[in-house]
Amino acid sequence: MTGRVAGKAALITGAAGGLGQAMAWMLAREGAKVAVTDMNADGARTLADAISAEHPGAAFAFAHDVTEEAAWVSVIDQSVAAMGGLSILVNNAGIGCDFVWSEQDTLENWRRVQAVNVESIMLGCKHAMPHLRASGAASIVNISSVAGLAAAPGMGAYNATKAAVWMYTKTIALEAAKGGWNVRCNSVHPVFIKTPILDPFVAMAGGDEETAHQKLARGIPLKRIGEPDDVAYCVLYLASDESKFVTGAEFKIDGGMLAQ
Ligand SMILES: NC(=O)c1ccc[n+]([C@@H]2O[C@H](COP(=O)([O-])OP(=O)(O)OC[C@H]3O[C@@H](n4cnc5c(N)ncnc54)[C@H](O)[C@@H]3O)[C@@H](O)[C@H]2O)c1
């Protein structure tokens, strides 16, 4: 541990597994307190217990459906009380899509993806901001995707949500800058990373994870898919004061995919 976020207090959504879990470990290892939240309350608790076993008093777990405004208010209040403040918000919770083309898509499905992937980010930024402003030096990291910067057939709902996250991040960054608050806001755009969100691709490959990952890696110049820590390292940088002059920016974690 080198204490890159020592003294900071982070709330990470969707942290029971996947990328959020890697981010929670990374930030705790580097000295932050972490509130790990997820609609999977047991998973969040298990993670917080494991982190606290290695870093006593560093982790707290909260049941949290990010589509619910009342839950945001309650979870932020509890996190601030547990950690003594809030200086980092990582809006990570998100869901994939069903790979249906637009003519077959339903409004219900569209709204579900919007609620989890976009409305959650508006709610998080809105309700965390007063605490972030009060913290002295704060950072919001919104997890978008390469799918917010480049489209693919059958990914309409997901593409639209991740593009919205990309642009909304800039709005928040500019509002905070104009307000003279020391709150930065940036977006992170991963390509395929080994987490359960890739399960539909594994199912399409007949359950063979290795084959699925190799197929997904074909379009990536580095010829592999990513590890959760590839994203967590970027979040660590953006959460820390090392990135104090960085706001309204997008970070592609994509093995060179969008350089083509
Ligand atoms: N893994 C990838 O390949 C990849 C690529 C690009 C972007 N992303 C983005 O990264 C983020 C994390 O994805 P992941 O790969 O870790 O996925 P994951 O499915 O492994 O984890 C997502 C977590 O979010 C939680 N969650 C889902 N809906 C929720 C809700 N309404 N309220 C609270 N928690 C909820 C789940 O319980 C789960 O723990 C998502 O925003 C995703 O879109 C992932």
PDBQT file of the ligand as one rigid body, heavy atoms in Angstrom, charges set to zero:
ROOT
HETATM    1  N1  LIG A 301     -17.223  -6.049 -17.682  1.00  0.00    +0.000 N 
HETATM    2  C1  LIG A 301     -17.281  -5.441 -18.855  1.00  0.00    +0.000 C 
HETATM    3  O1  LIG A 301     -16.951  -6.028 -19.904  1.00  0.00    +0.000 OA
HETATM    4  C2  LIG A 301     -17.749  -4.016 -18.944  1.00  0.00    +0.000 A 
HETATM    5  C3  LIG A 301     -17.415  -3.271 -20.104  1.00  0.00    +0.000 A 
HETATM    6  C4  LIG A 301     -17.843  -1.954 -20.207  1.00  0.00    +0.000 A 
HETATM    7  C5  LIG A 301     -18.561  -1.370 -19.190  1.00  0.00    +0.000 A 
HETATM    8  N2  LIG A 301     -18.871  -2.101 -18.085  1.00  0.00    +0.000 N 
HETATM    9  C6  LIG A 301     -19.650  -1.424 -17.037  1.00  0.00    +0.000 C 
HETATM   10  O2  LIG A 301     -19.010  -1.617 -15.790  1.00  0.00    +0.000 OA
HETATM   11  C7  LIG A 301     -19.985  -1.591 -14.750  1.00  0.00    +0.000 C 
HETATM   12  C8  LIG A 301     -19.808  -2.805 -13.863  1.00  0.00    +0.000 C 
HETATM   13  O3  LIG A 301     -20.030  -3.963 -14.655  1.00  0.00    +0.000 OA
HETATM   14  P1  LIG A 301     -19.488  -5.404 -14.261  1.00  0.00    +0.000 P 
HETATM   15  O4  LIG A 301     -18.782  -5.923 -15.442  1.00  0.00    +0.000 OA
HETATM   16  O5  LIG A 301     -18.804  -5.378 -12.950  1.00  0.00    +0.000 OA
HETATM   17  O6  LIG A 301     -20.883  -6.156 -14.165  1.00  0.00    +0.000 OA
HETATM   18  P2  LIG A 301     -21.385  -7.253 -13.087  1.00  0.00    +0.000 P 
HETATM   19  O7  LIG A 301     -22.658  -7.756 -13.656  1.00  0.00    +0.000 OA
HETATM   20  O8  LIG A 301     -20.290  -8.182 -12.783  1.00  0.00    +0.000 OA
HETATM   21  O9  LIG A 301     -21.659  -6.385 -11.795  1.00  0.00    +0.000 OA
HETATM   22  C9  LIG A 301     -22.669  -5.408 -11.751  1.00  0.00    +0.000 C 
HETATM   23  C10 LIG A 301     -23.102  -5.227 -10.312  1.00  0.00    +0.000 C 
HETATM   24  O10 LIG A 301     -24.138  -4.256 -10.315  1.00  0.00    +0.000 OA
HETATM   25  C11 LIG A 301     -25.166  -4.703  -9.452  1.00  0.00    +0.000 C 
HETATM   26  N3  LIG A 301     -26.447  -4.112  -9.851  1.00  0.00    +0.000 N 
HETATM   27  C12 LIG A 301     -27.188  -4.390 -10.964  1.00  0.00    +0.000 A 
HETATM   28  N4  LIG A 301     -28.310  -3.664 -10.930  1.00  0.00    +0.000 NA
HETATM   29  C13 LIG A 301     -28.282  -2.913  -9.804  1.00  0.00    +0.000 A 
HETATM   30  C14 LIG A 301     -29.168  -1.971  -9.213  1.00  0.00    +0.000 A 
HETATM   31  N5  LIG A 301     -30.341  -1.641  -9.776  1.00  0.00    +0.000 N 
HETATM   32  N6  LIG A 301     -28.809  -1.392  -8.044  1.00  0.00    +0.000 NA
HETATM   33  C15 LIG A 301     -27.629  -1.719  -7.461  1.00  0.00    +0.000 A 
HETATM   34  N7  LIG A 301     -26.772  -2.624  -7.943  1.00  0.00    +0.000 NA
HETATM   35  C16 LIG A 301     -27.092  -3.207  -9.121  1.00  0.00    +0.000 A 
HETATM   36  C17 LIG A 301     -25.156  -6.225  -9.572  1.00  0.00    +0.000 C 
HETATM   37  O11 LIG A 301     -25.758  -6.833  -8.444  1.00  0.00    +0.000 OA
HETATM   38  C18 LIG A 301     -23.660  -6.510  -9.684  1.00  0.00    +0.000 C 
HETATM   39  O12 LIG A 301     -23.064  -6.729  -8.424  1.00  0.00    +0.000 OA
HETATM   40  C19 LIG A 301     -21.346  -1.520 -15.437  1.00  0.00    +0.000 C 
HETATM   41  O13 LIG A 301     -21.790  -0.178 -15.450  1.00  0.00    +0.000 OA
HETATM   42  C20 LIG A 301     -21.048  -1.984 -16.852  1.00  0.00    +0.000 C 
HETATM   43  O14 LIG A 301     -21.949  -1.485 -17.793  1.00  0.00    +0.000 OA
HETATM   44  C21 LIG A 301     -18.480  -3.403 -17.941  1.00  0.00    +0.000 A 
ENDROOT
TORSDOF 0
